[in-house]
């Protein structure tokens, strides 16, 4: 029963899963002129909610491995990155340098746990890499480094400089 499964997901998400309905797939031309409706079937929403739950689990895995991390910022961003990477953005984990890809810049680099968790869930690298967070010479340092990990578009860290990087 889909309703029962969705209620279970709502129990785990505490209602935050509804955010996914508001930022996913856009369908122009429906409803009032100039308005954009968001249309997703219940199965798509449920799939995204469970994907966000997996990302949260990956974040906790990172914190356990590194015995540190900015949990609040990372956990509160899980639905946003889930919607972007699993519904909206055009990315190819098998070809992270694809010139036509959409790019995501995480300006607040200290929230890197959510980016690492999402990239691992999307298949940019094996999830076993998450267990190396906090280790010397890890591919996943305390702030994103585009030279160490596929899918990271730019090095970030100082708050606010992501806007100028993304804007060119």
C-alpha positions as CSV (number, residue, x, y, z in Angstrom):
1,X,0.0,0.0,0.0
2,X,1.6,3.2,-1.2
3,X,-0.1,5.4,1.4
4,X,1.3,3.3,4.2
5,X,4.8,3.5,2.7
6,X,4.5,7.2,2.3
7,X,3.3,7.6,5.9
8,X,6.4,5.7,7.0
9,X,8.5,8.1,4.9
10,X,6.8,11.1,6.4
11,X,7.5,9.6,9.9
12,X,11.2,9.6,9.1
13,X,11.2,13.0,7.3
14,X,8.9,14.8,9.8
15,X,7.0,16.4,6.9
16,X,10.1,17.9,5.2
17,X,9.6,15.6,2.3
18,X,6.8,17.8,1.0
19,X,9.5,20.4,0.1
20,X,10.3,18.1,-2.8
21,X,6.9,18.7,-4.4
22,X,7.6,22.4,-4.6
23,X,11.0,22.4,-6.3
24,X,10.9,19.5,-8.7
25,X,9.9,19.0,-12.3
26,X,8.4,22.1,-13.9
27,X,5.6,21.8,-16.5
28,X,4.9,25.1,-18.3
29,X,1.6,25.8,-20.0
30,X,-0.7,24.4,-17.4
31,X,-3.0,26.5,-15.1
32,X,-3.0,30.3,-15.0
33,X,-1.0,32.2,-17.7
34,X,2.5,32.9,-16.4
35,X,2.3,30.2,-13.7
36,X,4.4,27.1,-13.5
37,X,2.9,24.0,-11.9
38,X,5.0,21.3,-10.3
39,X,3.7,17.9,-11.3
40,X,5.0,14.7,-9.9
41,X,3.2,11.4,-9.3
42,X,3.2,9.9,-5.8
43,X,5.8,7.3,-6.8
44,X,8.3,9.9,-7.9
45,X,7.8,11.9,-4.7
46,X,8.3,8.7,-2.6
47,X,11.4,7.7,-4.6
48,X,12.9,11.2,-3.9
49,X,12.0,11.1,-0.3
50,X,13.7,7.7,0.1
51,X,16.7,9.0,-1.8
52,X,16.9,12.0,0.6
53,X,16.8,9.5,3.5
54,X,19.7,7.6,2.0
55,X,21.6,10.9,1.6
56,X,21.0,11.6,5.3
57,X,22.3,8.2,6.2
58,X,25.4,8.9,4.1
59,X,25.9,12.2,6.0
60,X,25.7,10.3,9.4
61,X,28.2,7.8,8.0
62,X,30.6,10.7,7.1
63,X,30.2,12.2,10.6
64,X,30.9,8.8,12.2
65,X,34.0,8.2,10.0
66,X,35.5,11.7,10.6
67,X,34.2,12.1,14.2
68,X,33.3,15.7,13.2
69,X,31.3,17.7,10.7
70,X,28.6,20.4,10.3
71,X,25.6,18.2,10.7
72,X,22.9,20.8,10.8
73,X,23.7,22.5,7.5
74,X,24.2,19.2,5.7
75,X,21.1,17.5,7.0
76,X,18.9,20.5,6.4
77,X,20.1,20.6,2.7
78,X,19.3,17.0,1.9
79,X,16.0,17.6,0.1
80,X,17.4,20.4,-2.0
81,X,20.3,18.4,-3.3
82,X,18.1,15.4,-3.8
83,X,15.7,17.4,-6.0
84,X,18.6,18.9,-7.9
85,X,20.7,15.8,-8.6
86,X,17.9,13.3,-8.9
87,X,15.2,15.3,-10.7
88,X,16.4,18.6,-12.2
89,X,20.1,18.7,-13.0
90,X,21.6,17.1,-16.1
91,X,24.7,15.3,-14.8
92,X,26.4,12.1,-15.8
93,X,28.4,10.3,-13.1
94,X,30.1,8.2,-15.8
95,X,31.3,11.4,-17.5
96,X,31.7,14.1,-14.8
97,X,33.5,16.5,-17.2
98,X,30.6,16.4,-19.8
99,X,30.5,19.9,-21.2
100,X,26.7,20.1,-21.3
101,X,26.2,19.2,-17.7
102,X,24.5,21.4,-15.2
103,X,26.9,22.7,-12.4
104,X,26.3,23.0,-8.7
105,X,28.4,25.3,-6.6
106,X,28.2,24.8,-2.9
107,X,29.2,28.2,-1.6
108,X,29.1,27.2,2.1
109,X,31.9,24.7,1.7
110,X,31.6,23.6,5.3
111,X,28.3,21.9,4.3
112,X,30.3,19.6,2.1
113,X,28.9,16.5,3.8
114,X,25.7,16.8,1.9
115,X,27.5,17.3,-1.4
116,X,29.7,14.2,-0.7
117,X,26.7,12.2,0.4
118,X,24.7,13.2,-2.7
119,X,27.6,12.5,-5.2
120,X,28.1,9.1,-3.7
121,X,24.4,8.3,-3.8
122,X,24.3,9.5,-7.5
123,X,27.3,7.2,-8.3
124,X,30.1,9.6,-8.9
125,X,32.3,7.5,-6.6
126,X,32.0,4.4,-4.5
127,X,30.3,4.9,-1.1
128,X,33.3,3.3,0.6
129,X,35.1,6.6,0.0
130,X,32.7,8.1,2.6
131,X,34.4,6.1,5.3
132,X,37.7,8.0,4.7
133,X,36.3,11.4,5.7
134,X,38.6,13.1,8.2
135,X,41.6,10.8,7.4
136,X,44.9,12.2,6.2
137,X,45.1,12.3,2.4
138,X,41.3,11.6,2.1
139,X,39.7,12.4,-1.2
140,X,36.9,14.1,0.8
141,X,38.4,16.9,2.9
142,X,36.6,19.3,5.2
143,X,35.8,21.6,2.2
144,X,35.1,20.6,-1.4
145,X,38.1,20.2,-3.6
146,X,37.5,19.8,-7.3
147,X,40.9,18.2,-7.9
148,X,40.2,15.3,-5.5
149,X,36.7,14.2,-6.3
150,X,34.6,13.8,-9.5
151,X,31.4,15.9,-9.4
152,X,32.8,18.7,-7.3
153,X,32.7,21.8,-9.6
154,X,34.9,24.2,-7.6
155,X,36.8,24.5,-4.4
156,X,34.8,26.4,-1.8
157,X,35.2,27.4,1.8
158,X,35.0,31.1,2.5
159,X,31.3,31.9,2.9
160,X,29.8,33.9,0.1
161,X,32.4,33.5,-2.6
162,X,30.4,30.8,-4.4
163,X,28.1,33.4,-6.0
164,X,31.0,35.1,-7.8
165,X,32.4,31.7,-8.8
166,X,29.1,30.6,-10.2
167,X,28.5,33.9,-11.9
168,X,31.8,33.7,-13.7
